[in-house]
């Protein structure tokens, strides 16, 4: 998410228009994939995904792949169990990064000082020293 936010901040003038065709589930999936929390594999001729919450379903992964937003890196993730076959890491494509960046909200501007605080006045001795310089 940091990468996508930074990309959008640096290229504000050329940032892609928000892809409103992405569903909330697809946006959540892109976020999980960007964090590196999604792997795919197969067992007994059935494909599956493993992810953290929120779960990324295989149907969602296929939909994102068909749009060119994500791709699988074959055998790049650890097996699900000892002695198992390596799993495929799911990664964002350049288009996927741009799509995710377009739907992320920019973080609010940081205040220059903590709210409700004012600078502390200098002690009298420090003020006298500052004046003499």
N, C-alpha and C positions, 0 to 999 in steps of 0.2 A: 504494500500500500504506500509505503514511503517513496518507493521508486516512481510509482504512478503519480503521486502528488507532486513530487519534485519535477517530474517531466512536465506536468501541466503548468506548474508555477514558472518554469524557465521559458516555456514556449506559449505563454498566455495568448499572444496575438495569433498564433497559428494552431491553437488547441482545437481538436476536433469537436464538432457539435455533439452533444450528448446523444447516445444511441438509444432512443426511447423504445426501440424494438426489443431491447433486452428486458426480460422479466426480472422480478426481484430474486427469484431462485437462481437465475443465470448470473446475476450480479454477485450474489453470495458465493456462487461456485467460482467465478473469476477471482474473487478476493481470496478464497481458500487456496486456489491454485497458485496465485501470486505469492502466498505465504509458504508454499511448498508442502502443503498439507494433504495433497491428493496424489494417490498412486492408482494404477489400474493393473489388472492381471486377468488370468483365466485359469479355470480349473474344470476338468471334466467337460471341456468344450463350451463352457459358459464364461462370459466376461463379467467382471465385477470391479467395483471401485472401493477403495478404503480412504476414509477421510475423517477429519475431526468434525465437531458440530459447527455449523449445520452440515448434515450429510450431503454429499454430492452423488446423485443417482447416475447410473450408467446412461439413462436416456438423456439427462442433462449434458453429460460429457459428450455424447454423440452429437447432440444439437450444436454444441459449441465447436466441436471439430468440423462439422459440416459447414459452418460459417467461417472457418479459418481462424478462429480466435485462440485455439489451443492445439497442442500437438503432444504426442507421447514420445518420450525418449526410451527406446527399448532397453530392457534389462538394466536400468540405471538406478533402481532403488533396491533396498534390501528385501530378502524374502519375508513373507508374512510369518513364517515359522522356520525353525531349524531344519535344514535339509530341503526346504522348499526352493522353488525356482525364483530367480529375481523378478521383481515387478517393474512396471514401466512408470517412470516419473512423468507426471503431466505438467507441462510448462505453457506459459503464455507465448503466443507469437507476437510479432511487432503490432499486428492489427489488434490482438487481444489486449496488449498494453495500452494502446491508444483508446480502445473502447472502455477499458476500466478507468483510465484517466479522465475520460469525458463524463463519467457518471459519479466520480468521487467529489465530495464537497471539499473545498479548500479549508484548511484549519483556520480558525479565527486569528486575527492579528494579535500578537502578544503585546500586552501593555508594557510601556517602558519602565514602569515601577509597579510594585504591588498595589492593588486598589486600597485606597484609604490610608496610604502612607505618605509622609512628607519627609524630605531630607532632614536629618538631624542637624541643628546648628553647631558650628564649631565651638569648642571651649574658648573662653576669653584669651587664654595664653596662645592658642593656635591662631586666633584672629589677629592678635598683635603681631605675631611672627609673619603672617601673610601680608599685613599692611606694610611691614618694614621692607619687604622684598620688592 
